[in-house]
């Protein structure tokens, strides 16, 4: 069972409250959906949350992000976490975008 599925089943009221916070953040109007998704990817790379990174790549693509924008987002992690972000996520993100 996935971690999120367990969260939903074992603590539905907390999961619903958390989903409400996420929905509120997504609903903010000053950044477009594509930009938000690219920021989510960058933050999740820095946090080393692989599942979330790979979840947000297709969401970014659906919001209009290009392969080059995904690549640049991953490359920006170099300034924060060094080669770790590039070596772990560049290939995975581009593959997720392509497939």
C-alpha positions, 0 to 999 in steps of 0.5 A: 500500500502506498504511503498516501493511501495509508495516510488517507485510510488511517487519518482521513480527517488529517489527510482532508485538512492537509489536502485543503491546505494544498488546494489553497496554495494551488488556488493562489493567483499570482503564479501560473500553474506551470510556474507553481509546478516547476517550483514544486519540482525544485523544492522536492528535489532539494528535499530529496522527495523522489516520489513527489518530484516524479509526480510533479513532472507530468503535472508540469508538462500538462500545465505547459512546461517544456522539456527544456524548462524541466531540465533547467529546473533540475539544473538550478538545484546545483546551486543548492545541493550540488551534484546530488540533484543533477545525478539523482534527478536529471535523467529521471525527470527527463524520462518522466517528461518523455514518457 
